[in-house]
Amino acid sequence: MSDNSLSGTRTFRRSITSADGANIIEILNCSETFAGYAALESSYYIEKSFYLETLSGAIYLPSLIQAPFPELYPEMNSAEKIAEMLKIEKDYPFIGLRFHARKGTGAWATLSTARLQNKGRETTIPFVIPYLTINQLKLLSPDDRLGISIINYGSGVLGAGDYINLEGDFRFNVDLIAKPVNKIVGTAIPYGINIPSTAPSRFRLANANRAIFYATNTGNADIWIAGNSSVAVGSGIYLAANGGGNLTEETLTGELWAIAEGSPSRISGIEASYV
């Protein structure tokens, strides 16, 4: 099971007109959805899933001669209904809306082609079934791209006033599995800092990669330590004088401040970072 599972939904739209000609037009690039998670790849194994749930087109083709709707009757069997629909398609002009797919920057491959006619008004047609899949939704890879093109079957392509308004929605999942971390601790660097008694003094800078931190009070006065300049005598981590107070820490990565009690003192120790 993944450490974290993220999901989301998105929509996309594209209007196709005569200006687009017969070129393949990209309508969906799955990789763009996951681009925001690329920065996590150094720390996680990322499993991506992409589901195209709907894709439909509002079709309006006034440049073509209007084709009637087929006359279908309840007493017709399936073969008769199909024959009637094919007759309308044969007798009246139509264009093709072809669907393409490719992996990344690879070559486009043809998936299917829908034949469209002028029905005298805007008509909305769903495309996921049966043009892209026979299932309820279309499963796509994270690097898949979908495109469309207009095919001339003898009646031309889109003309003046024609349009196909595509709209779709999809769902995606991202599973994050933390990579094993083999951290290497670098050289321990010694330090020694005099700590005044008159005002707090910062004796270590913040270090996000801090792996080992060791501090001891080698001076003659007690010392108080905290993570900001508000450290005061009697408040914070107490280090007794003359080596009587020690601090060993691996998780404090912020800056450290100290103040001596009564008279100046000194903190000595080592610090090592992950490399």
N, C-alpha and C positions, 0 to 999 in steps of 0.2 A: 504494500500500500504506500502511496506517495505521502511525503511529509505535508505537502500543501496541494490542494486542488482548486483551481480557479476556472471560472466559466463566464461566458457573456453572450449577448446576442447583438447583431448589427443588421442594418439594412443597406441596400445599395440601389442606385437608379442610373439609367442611361437612356437618353433619347436618340433614336436613329432616324436620320432624315436623308434626303437626296444628296446632301453635302458629303455624306460618308462614303458614297460610291459602293464599290464591291469589295473593299478591303476588309481584312479581318480586324475586328474591333474588340479589344480586351474589355470585358465587363466585370471581371472578378479576379483578384490576385490574392490567393489565400495567405501568402507569406507576409503581406502587409499587416494582417491582423495580429501576427505574432512578433512583429518588429520590436514592440515595446518590451519584450521579455528577453531580448538578446543579451542584455547586460548581465542576466542571471546565469548565463551558460558557464561562466567560470566556476561557479559554486554549486550548480545543480545539474543533474540530468533532467532534460525537459522533454516530456512526452506530449505531443500536440494532436488534437483531434478536431476535425472540421466537418460540419454537417450543413449542406445546403437544404433548407427546409421548403422554401417556396421560390418560384421564379415564374412570373407571368408577364404578358405583354398586352398593352392597349393598342390595338391595330386599327389604323385608318388609312385606306388606300383609294382616295377619290380619283387618282389618275388612271385607274383601271376601269374597264367596263364592269358595271355592277353585276355580280353573280347572285342568282336567287338561292334561297335555302332549299335543300332537297326535300321532296315531298315524301315523307315517311309515314307509314300507317301501321297500326297495331298488328294487323294480320300478316305483315311482311316478316319473313324469316331473316336471319342475320345476313345471309348472302345477298338477298334482295336489297336490304338497306345499304350495304356496302356498295353494291352496283349503282344505286341511285346517287350516292354521294360522289362516286368516281365519275359518273356522267356529268355532274355539275362541274367538277374539276376539269374534265376534258373539254367541255364546250365553252368555258369562260377563262379569261386570262388569269394567271397567277404568278406569284414570285416565290422564291424559296428563302426561308430563314434558316441558315445552317449553323449548327453549334459545333465549336471546336474546343479542344483541350490540349494543354502541353505541360511538361514538367520544367519549371524554371525558365531558362532561355532556349529550351529545345524546340524542335519543329512542332508545328500545329498538327494535330490529328483530328479528322472528322469524326464526330459522334453521331449526328443525325441531322435530318433536315425536315422542317415543317413547311408545308405549302400553304400560302396565304392568298386569299381573294378579297375583293371589295364587296362587302356585304351591305353597303349603303349607309353604314353608320360605324361608329367606333365599337369594336368588338374585343373583349378581353379573353385571352386564351392562356390557360396554365401550361407550363412547359416541362416541369420536373418529371411528371408522368404524362406520356410515355417517352418523351424525347431524350431525357437524361438518365432515367432509371425506371425500373418496374416496381421499386420499393417505395415506401412512404417518404423517404428522404434520400438525398444523394450524398454519399460519403466521399470526401475529397481528402487528398494528402496535403500536408502543410505547404508544399511547394507547387501545388496545382494552380493553373490559371484557366479560366474559361473565356472564350471569345465567340463572337458571332460574325456572320457575313451575309450579304444579300446575294442570292443566286438568280441569274437571268435564265429563265426557261423559255425564252422567246418573246416575252412580253416586256422586256426591259427590267430595270431595277426601280428603286423608289423615285417617284416623280414629284413635281411641284405639289405641295400640300399634303403629301404622304408622310406618315410618321409611324414609328413603332416605339412606344414608351415602355421600356423594361423596368421591372421592379422586383427585387428579391429580398429575402432575409435568410440569415444563417445563424448557426449556433457553434461555438467553439469551446473546447476544454483544454486547459493546460495543467498538467501534473508535474510538480516539482519534487524531485528526489535529491536530497542533499548528497553531494559527493564526499567520499571519505577524505578527511584532511590530515595529511602527514606534515605537521608543522616542525620546522627545524629552528632550534633556538640558537641565536648568534652568540658572539663573544660577550661575556659579561664585562661591562665597562665600569671601572671604579670612579667614585666621585667623593668629594669632601666639600661641604659648604658651611661657612660661618653663619650662624643664626642670631640676629640681634634681638634685644629684649624690648626695644622701643616701639617697633611696628612689625606687622607680619611681613615675611619675606618668602617669595616663591623660590623653592629650591629644586623643583623638577618641572619641566615642561610636559604638556600632554603628549602621550605616545600611544596611538591606537594599536600598535604592534607589540606593546610591552608584554614580555613573557615572564620575566623574573624581576622582582624589585625587593631589595633588602636595604634596611636603614638601621643604624644604631647611633645612640647619643654618646659621642666620645668626649663631650665637653663637661664642664663642672656645674652646669645649671640644667634644671629640668626643661623639657621642650614639649610643646603641644602642636599637633599636626592636624590639618583639615584640607579639604579639596578646593578652597577658595580663600580670598583675602579676609574673610570674616573670622578666621581663626583667632582665638583669644585664650589667655591663660585660664585654665579650668574648663575649657571646652574643646573637644576633639580627641585625637589619639594621643595618649600620654607616653612620652619616652623619658624614663628616669635618667638622671645624670650619671656620668662615669661608666657608661656601658650597661647601665641597669635597665635600659629600655631598648627593645628591638622591634622591628616591623618587617615581616615577610609577606609579600603580596604578589599575586599573579593576575588579578582581575581589575585592579585599579589602573585605568588607562588615562585618566584625566591629569591635570596639573596638580601639584602639591605645594601647600604653603605651611610655614611654621613660624612660631614665635617662642623665644626663650623666656624663662620666668626669673625675673630679678636681675640677671646679668647675661651677657652673650654666652652662647654655647656653640656646639658644632655637631653637624650630622655627617656621618660617613657611611658609605655603603657601595653596592654595585647594582647595575641595571642591565638587563639583557633583553633583546627584542627578537621576535620571530622574523626569519628571513625567507 
